[in-house]
Amino acid sequence: MRKKIVAGNWKMNMDLAEGIKLAGSIDKYFSEKPAEKVTVILCPPFIHLAGVHEVLKHGRVALGAQNCAAEASGAFTGEVSAWMVKSTGAEYVIIGHSERRSYYHEDDKLLNKKTLLAINSGLKVIFCCGEVLKEREDKKHFIIVKRQLEEGLFSLTSEQMDRIVIAYEPVWAIGTGLTASPEQAQEMHKYIRDLVKEKYGSDCSKKLPILYGGSCKPSNAKEIFSKPDVDGGLIGGAALKREDFVGIIEAV
């Protein structure tokens, strides 16, 4: 059985004190009620990582970053490398989030480079893929996701794939008022798992966690997570409120 994963992506929200307070309250919750069947990950902004790690040092909740540079080191002002992320105590890094693809024009070749650097730095990667509204309306969603995986991820070896979590983001259902149904989520998750099976074999596809990243809330989490190929969620806005985030985790 694949272990369920719920990762909270804080994006560019909260100052350091607020972030440490939220992380502490979530860690305290799981000290009283251990999340034995769920891996919980918090992904704060870069400058929060070391401080939040101190709060999470008991190991009940894992730490991740939201991004990393495409270079290992050097004269790249403002960038943060994968090994720097690892040095803060983080275990995971999100790569290829829809906002990085859209706002910062990160393509699959660049994301592949980041992924390999992150793995070689000892991190596990939450690799994001997904289609925008026009691609869904034009019925190109399967083509888009397949290309993102083939060009961004499928150069990895089977051993490297053991350090991968895939997150499917139906970008058209994030902050638009539209909703991806649990059936639509399951359809794409199964498609992704079948692609992995075709490339890496049955054992790899069965072990690979695939998360749903499309406006998940406590009210819809249980139904979405009940689908056989949905292994948890990459949570945005709801991760900023303890009650909502814990509610999603409890829905697992």
C-alpha positions as CSV (number, residue, x, y, z in Angstrom):
1,M,0.0,0.0,0.0
2,R,1.2,3.5,-0.9
3,K,1.4,5.8,2.1
4,K,-0.8,8.9,1.8
5,I,0.9,12.3,1.6
6,V,-0.5,15.7,2.3
7,A,1.9,18.6,1.5
8,G,1.1,22.2,2.4
9,N,2.5,24.8,-0.1
10,W,2.5,28.1,1.7
11,K,3.5,30.0,-1.4
12,M,4.5,33.7,-0.7
13,N,2.6,34.0,2.5
14,M,3.3,34.7,6.2
15,D,6.3,36.3,7.8
16,L,8.8,34.2,9.7
17,A,7.1,34.5,13.1
18,E,3.7,33.6,11.6
19,G,5.2,30.6,9.8
20,I,6.9,29.2,12.9
21,K,3.7,29.7,14.9
22,L,1.7,27.7,12.3
23,A,4.3,25.0,11.9
24,G,4.4,24.7,15.7
25,S,0.7,24.3,16.0
26,I,0.6,21.6,13.3
27,D,3.5,19.7,14.9
28,K,1.8,19.9,18.3
29,Y,-1.4,18.5,16.9
30,F,0.5,15.4,15.6
31,S,2.3,15.0,18.9
32,E,-1.1,14.4,20.4
33,K,-2.6,12.4,17.5
34,P,0.1,10.8,15.4
35,A,-0.4,10.7,11.6
36,E,0.6,7.1,11.3
37,K,-0.9,6.5,7.9
38,V,-0.1,9.9,6.4
39,T,3.2,11.7,5.6
40,V,2.6,15.4,6.3
41,I,4.9,17.9,4.6
42,L,5.1,21.7,5.1
43,C,6.7,23.8,2.3
44,P,7.3,27.4,3.5
45,P,9.2,30.1,1.7
46,F,13.0,29.8,1.5
47,I,13.7,32.2,4.4
48,H,11.5,30.2,6.7
49,L,13.1,26.8,6.1
50,A,15.8,26.7,8.9
51,G,13.4,28.3,11.5
52,V,10.6,25.9,10.7
53,H,13.0,23.0,10.7
54,E,13.7,23.7,14.4
55,V,10.0,23.5,15.2
56,L,9.7,20.2,13.2
57,K,12.8,18.6,14.6
58,H,10.8,15.8,16.3
59,G,10.2,14.3,12.9
60,R,6.4,14.2,13.1
61,V,6.1,16.5,10.1
62,A,8.5,16.7,7.2
63,L,9.9,19.9,5.6
64,G,10.0,20.9,2.0
65,A,11.0,23.9,-0.2
66,Q,8.8,25.3,-2.9
67,N,11.5,25.5,-5.6
68,C,15.3,25.3,-6.2
69,A,17.8,26.7,-8.7
70,A,18.8,25.0,-11.9
71,E,22.4,25.3,-11.0
72,A,24.4,23.7,-8.2
73,S,26.3,26.9,-7.2
74,G,27.9,30.0,-8.6
75,A,27.2,33.7,-9.5
76,F,23.4,33.5,-9.6
77,T,22.1,36.3,-7.5
78,G,18.9,35.6,-5.7
79,E,18.8,31.9,-6.4
80,V,18.8,29.1,-3.9
81,S,20.4,25.8,-4.8
82,A,19.2,22.3,-4.0
83,W,22.1,21.5,-1.7
84,M,21.3,24.8,0.2
85,V,17.8,23.6,0.6
86,K,19.0,20.2,1.9
87,S,21.3,21.9,4.4
88,T,18.3,23.6,6.1
89,G,16.9,20.2,7.1
90,A,14.4,20.0,4.3
91,E,13.7,16.5,2.8
92,Y,11.5,17.6,-0.2
93,V,11.3,20.2,-2.9
94,I,8.5,21.1,-5.2
95,I,9.5,21.4,-8.8
96,G,7.4,22.5,-11.8
97,H,4.5,24.0,-9.9
98,S,2.0,25.6,-12.3
99,E,2.9,29.1,-11.0
100,R,6.6,28.5,-11.8
101,R,5.7,27.3,-15.3
102,S,3.3,30.2,-15.9
103,Y,4.7,33.2,-14.2
104,Y,8.4,32.4,-14.6
105,H,8.2,30.5,-17.9
106,E,10.0,27.4,-16.6
107,D,10.0,24.7,-19.3
108,D,10.3,21.0,-19.1
109,K,14.0,21.0,-20.0
110,L,14.8,23.3,-17.1
111,L,12.6,21.4,-14.8
112,N,14.4,18.1,-15.7
113,K,17.7,19.8,-14.8
114,K,16.3,21.0,-11.5
115,T,14.9,17.5,-10.7
116,L,18.2,15.8,-11.3
117,L,20.1,18.4,-9.2
118,A,17.6,18.0,-6.4
119,I,17.8,14.2,-6.4
120,N,21.6,14.3,-6.5
121,S,21.5,16.7,-3.5
122,G,19.6,14.1,-1.5
123,L,16.2,15.6,-1.8
124,K,12.9,14.0,-2.7
125,V,11.0,15.8,-5.5
126,I,7.3,16.7,-5.7
127,F,7.1,17.0,-9.5
128,C,4.1,19.0,-10.7
129,C,2.2,18.6,-14.0
130,G,-1.1,19.7,-15.3
131,E,-3.1,21.5,-18.0
132,V,-4.7,25.0,-18.2
133,L,-8.3,25.7,-19.1
134,K,-7.8,26.1,-22.9
135,E,-5.9,22.8,-23.1
136,R,-8.7,21.0,-21.2
137,E,-11.3,22.6,-23.4
138,D,-9.4,21.6,-26.5
139,K,-9.2,18.1,-25.2
140,K,-5.4,18.2,-25.1
141,H,-5.0,17.5,-21.4
142,F,-3.6,14.0,-21.8
143,I,-1.2,15.2,-24.5
144,I,0.1,18.1,-22.3
145,V,0.6,15.9,-19.2
146,K,2.3,13.2,-21.1
147,R,4.7,15.7,-22.7
148,Q,5.5,17.3,-19.3
149,L,6.3,13.9,-17.8
150,E,8.3,12.6,-20.8
151,E,10.4,15.7,-21.1
152,G,10.6,16.7,-17.5
153,L,10.8,13.4,-15.6
154,F,11.2,10.3,-17.7
155,S,15.0,10.7,-18.2
156,L,15.4,9.5,-14.6
157,T,16.5,6.0,-13.8
158,S,14.2,3.6,-11.9
159,E,16.3,4.1,-8.8
160,Q,15.9,7.9,-9.1
161,M,12.1,7.5,-9.5
162,D,12.0,6.1,-6.0
163,R,12.6,9.7,-4.8
164,I,9.7,11.2,-6.9
165,V,6.2,12.2,-5.9
166,I,4.0,13.4,-8.8
167,A,1.4,16.1,-8.2
168,Y,-1.3,16.6,-10.8
169,E,-2.6,20.2,-10.9
170,P,-5.7,20.8,-13.0
171,V,-4.7,24.5,-13.4
172,W,-8.1,25.3,-14.8
173,A,-9.7,24.4,-11.5
174,I,-7.5,26.5,-9.3
175,G,-9.0,29.9,-8.2
176,T,-11.3,30.0,-11.3
177,G,-14.6,28.9,-9.7
178,L,-14.5,25.8,-11.8
179,T,-14.2,22.4,-10.0
180,A,-12.5,19.2,-11.1
181,S,-14.6,16.3,-10.1
182,P,-13.2,13.3,-8.2
183,E,-13.8,11.3,-11.3
184,Q,-11.8,13.7,-13.4
185,A,-9.0,13.6,-10.8
186,Q,-9.0,9.8,-10.8
187,E,-9.0,9.7,-14.6
188,M,-5.9,11.7,-14.9
189,H,-4.1,10.0,-11.9
190,K,-4.7,6.6,-13.5
191,Y,-3.4,8.0,-16.8
192,I,-0.3,9.2,-15.1
193,R,0.2,5.9,-13.3
194,D,-0.2,4.0,-16.6
195,L,2.4,6.2,-18.3
196,V,4.8,5.4,-15.4
197,K,4.0,1.7,-15.7
198,E,4.7,1.8,-19.5
199,K,8.1,3.5,-18.9
200,Y,9.3,2.0,-15.6
201,G,7.3,-1.1,-15.0
202,S,4.5,-2.2,-12.7
203,D,6.5,-2.1,-9.4
204,C,7.5,1.5,-9.9
205,S,4.0,2.6,-10.9
206,K,2.4,0.8,-7.9
207,K,4.9,2.5,-5.4
208,L,4.7,6.0,-6.9
209,P,2.6,8.5,-4.9
210,I,0.4,10.8,-7.1
211,L,-1.1,13.8,-5.3
212,Y,-4.0,16.0,-6.3
213,G,-3.3,19.7,-6.4
214,G,-6.5,21.4,-7.4
215,S,-8.3,23.5,-4.8
216,C,-8.6,20.8,-2.2
217,K,-10.7,21.7,0.9
218,P,-11.9,19.7,4.0
219,S,-15.3,19.6,2.4
220,N,-14.2,17.7,-0.8
221,A,-10.9,16.0,0.4
222,K,-12.5,12.8,1.5
223,E,-14.2,12.1,-1.7
224,I,-11.2,12.9,-3.8
225,F,-8.8,11.0,-1.7
226,S,-11.0,7.9,-1.8
227,K,-10.2,7.4,-5.4
228,P,-7.8,4.4,-6.0
229,D,-5.1,6.4,-7.8
230,V,-5.2,9.5,-5.7
231,D,-2.6,9.3,-2.9
232,G,-3.2,12.6,-1.1
233,G,-2.9,16.3,-1.9
234,L,-0.6,19.2,-2.6
235,I,-2.5,21.9,-0.7
236,G,-2.4,25.7,-1.3
237,G,-4.7,28.1,0.4
238,A,-6.1,25.6,2.8
239,A,-2.6,24.9,4.1
240,L,-2.4,28.4,5.6
241,K,-5.1,27.7,8.2
242,R,-4.4,25.0,10.8
243,E,-8.0,23.9,11.0
244,D,-8.4,23.5,7.3
245,F,-5.1,21.8,6.8
246,V,-5.7,19.4,9.7
247,G,-9.2,18.7,8.3
248,I,-7.8,17.7,5.0
249,I,-5.3,15.4,6.6
250,E,-8.0,13.8,8.8
251,A,-10.0,13.2,5.6
252,V,-7.3,10.8,4.5
